């Protein structure tokens, strides 16, 4: 079996970009994009064989700007 790890988070579909990113207004849709990236990145660092595809560059840019050196 081959699992293709990926995500699909529409920028501004049902909530604002900031709401999707931070996870507020979960009564509209339950998603916290920041948490997805916070959780997947350490897994990728710990296992170089793992791969993850992410296409929503707006969310990635928001997440990246909050990272330390």
Buried (B, 14 or more C-beta within 10 A) or exposed (E): EEEEEEBEBEBEEEBEBEBBBBBEBEEEBEBBBBEBBEEBEEEEEEEEEEEBEBEBEBBEEBBEEEEEE
